[in-house]
Amino acid sequence: MLAHDPDWSLDLIVTLELAAASRHSDFVDLADAASQSGAELLRTLNSNNPETLRAIASANVDFIFVIGWSQICREDFMALKPDRIIGYHPAALPRLRGRAALPWTILLQEPITAGSLMWLGQGVDDGDLLDQQFFHVAPDETAETLYEKHQSALAQMLERSLAKIAIGDIARQPQDPRYATYAAKRTREDGLIDWNDSANAIDRLIRAVGKPYPGAFTFNKDDRFTIWRSSVLPSDRVHHAIAGQVVERSEDHFSVMTGGGLLRVHDWETASGKAPKQHAVLGGTGS
């Protein structure tokens, strides 16, 4: 958007070193974007290190946009362009400040969320709002579909916000701290399925941590088993089995007893490439 707006130029793109790309499941290499827009490309491991700060200062830009960057911008970074650093947060701020906002949106069953453009402040996602784009969260929303909705929201907000900033119309709406909530960091291991949970809760976890994230997982003995897509079966399907036990299977799916109802698994992958056998019991830690 910046590269194509006639009132703006994109002079520098700062992105992650390729050697560190595996740290982020949604990493995208921006080399092509830099080449197409004529921007200089700088790869770094830390946006707060002196070399990176000098490069940004030397670019002599009017505004800095921090989008899709998981590191906190420290004091020296913030001093580069005071009150002119814009960030994006994938939540309806001041709700869900912090980490892993997309998975938490699904896990908390948020019916409505938003993308938020904000002026970076001194705290965590607490800066004045520049713009927000609200949208509904579907009952069967996945991390992948929610990610796409945020991409669309960001594009729409940038289109209208860039035009306004270019003519000096700069919005700054303070956040109301009375409505603030905070989302904790989530790790790969938080995707471990507890089959004592209900089928609805497990399906929600699978949707929340699916692609582009590492996925929800269980174990078939010592074989790590990642589940990408599932559905909850009607409550009139009665099977007597323990939580985690495979009660039926076909070539393209299998069903597992949970602590509340049956979960049908449609898309999965395993370390061994083998699907679980009928009556196998999933769970444990693989050790």
N, C-alpha and C positions, 0 to 999 in steps of 0.2 A: 504493500500500500504506500509506504513512504517513497519507494523507488519510482512510482508511477504518478504521484501527485505533482502537478506542475508548480505548486508553490513551495515544494520541499525538495531537498537533495539528501541522498543517503551517502554519507562520506566514509563511515567506518562500521564494520560489523565485527563484534567481539563474540567469539564462540569457543567451545570447549576443544581442548587438544584431542585428537583422534585416539590417542592411547588411553584416554579416560572415558571414551564413549560408552563403554560397557557399564559404567556407573549408573546410567540413566536408560531405562527401558524405552523411553520415547525420544531418544536422541535423533536429531536430523542434522546431517552435514550441510552447512550453509555456504560452502565454497561456490556452488553453482549460482546461488542467489547473489553473492557478492560479485561474481564475474559478470552476470547479466545486468546488474545495476551500476556497475562501475565503481563500486565501493571497495575500499581497502579491507582485507580480511586479517584479523588478528586472532590467533589461537592462544588460549591461556588455560591454566589450571585453576587460577584464582583471580577473580576480578578486582581484588583488593591489594594485589602485590604491586610494588613500586613500578615495575616495568609496564604493567597494564595501565596503571594510573597515568603514567607519563604519556603513553600512546594516546589515551583518550583525551588528555589535556592538549596534546599537540594537534589533534584533529580540529580543535577550536570550533566545536559544534554549538548550536544554540540550545538544543534539547537532547537529552539522553533517554532512550526507551529501554526498560529492563523487562523483557518478555521471555518467558520460558527458561528463566535462569534461577536455579534453586539456591544459590548462595546469597547470604545476607550482605547487603551493601553497607560497608562500615563507614566510619566518620570521614576518612580521607576521600573515599569515593563520593560521598554525599556533598563534600565541599567542592567538587569539580564544577557543579552547576546547581548551586543552592536554589531550591524551589522550582527547578526546571528538569526534574527527573521523573519520568512517568513510568509506572509499573502496571502490570496486568495480573489480576488474581481471579481464578476460576471459581468464584463463589459470590453470593449476594452480601457483600460487606455491608455492615460489620459482622455479619454471621460467617462462621467458619474461617476466621483468620488462622493462619498457620500452614501446616503441611498436609499433603495428601487430600486436598479438598474434593477432588473428583470421587475417589472411593468413598469418602465420608458422606458425600451427598447421597449416594445410593444406599449405603449402610444405614443412614439415618432416615431413609425414606422421605427425603425432602420432596414435596410436590412441585415446588417452584424454586428455581435458583437464578443466578445471573452471572454474567461476566462483568468484572469491575475494572475500569481504568482509574488509576489513582495517582496522586502526586506522592511520591515516596516520603514517608515521615521518619521519625526517629525510632518508633516502635515497630511491632510486627503487624504489617498490613493495616496500619491505623491512619494513613495519610488521607487528606481531603480527596473526595471523589471528583473526578473529571467527567465521568460518564458511566452509566450502567445499562446493560441490555438484559432484560428479564425473559425467561422462557420456562415452559413446563418441563418437568421430568416425568417421563413415561413410567408406568408401573413395571414394565419389563426393560427399563433402560440398562444399558451396559456401559462399561468404561469407554468402549470404543465409540458408541453412538453419542455419549455425553461429550467426549473429546471433540467430535465433529461439530456438535452444537456450539461449543465454546469457540472453535475456530471461526464459525460463522458470525457469532456475536462479536468477536474481536474485530473482524473485518468491517462489520457495520459500524462499530464505534469509532474505529480509526478513520473511516471515510468521513464521518460527520465532524469528529473532533479535530482532525487535521485542518479541515477547511475553516473552522472557527478560530483555532489558535493562530492561523496564518493572518487573520485580520484583527488579531488582538482580543478576540472574545474568549476569554479564558475562565472556565467554570472551576470553582473550588467550593464544594459542598462538604462541610465537616461531617464526619461520621458520628453517630449517636452512640456513645459507649454503653448505654443501658441495654442495647440489643446485641452486644458483642458476645460471640462464643469463640472457642479456640480449639482447633483440630490438631491432635498430636501426630507426630511422625509415624508412618507405618513402614514396616520392613517386609522383605520377601517372605519371611517365616510367619508373618501374620496371616498368610493365606492358608495355613494349615486348617483343614476341615475337622470339626468335632461332630461326629455322626450322632451324638446325643442331642444336638440342636435340632430344631424342627426343619422339615423339608423347605419351608419358606425362607428360613434364616440362612440355610446353606445355599439355596439358589441365589439369594441376595448377595452373599459373599462371592460366589462364582462370577456374578455379573459385575460386582464392584472392583474386582482385582484381575479381571480378564485383560486381553490385549488392549492397549500396548503394554500392560503391566505383566508381571511374571506369572500370574494365574493362581487359582486356588488348587490345593493339592492334598493328597492323602497317600497312604502306602498300601500296597498289596504285598504283604510280608515285608521284604526289604526293597521292593521295587517302587520307586517314587512315581506317583500317578497324578498327572495334572489334568484337571477338568476345565474345559473351555466353555461348554454350553450345556444347560440342563433345563428341565421343566418340572413343575410340581404336579403329580398325578392327582386325580380326583379322590376325595376322602372316602368314596365308597369302595375303593380297591383295598380289600382286607388281606393282609399277609401276617402270619405270625413268625417273627424273626427277631434277632437282636439288632441293635443299632449298628449300621455299617455293613450288614450282610446283603449280598447280592441275591435278590429273590427271583429275578427273571432276566433273561438276556436273549438277544438276537444278533444278527450280523452287524446291525448299525446302531444299536443302543443296548443299555442294560439298566435295571432299576435297583435301587438300594433302599433298604429300610433305614429310617432316621428316628430320632427321638419323638417325632411327630409327623407321620405321613411318609409317603413314598416319593423319592426323587428319581426321575429318569435322566440318565446321562446320555447326551447325544454326540458330544465331540470331546475327545480326550487324547492324551498321548502319554506314553510311559517310557521310562529309561530303557526297558528291555524290549519294548514293542509288543508285549503280550497283554491281551485283555484279561480281566479277572474271570475266573471260572464261576459257574453257577454255585451258589451257596458260600462262596469265599467271603471272608470278613475283612473289610477294609478298615484301616485306621493305624494307630500307633505312630511311631516316629521314624520307622525304617531302620532302627538300630537293633 
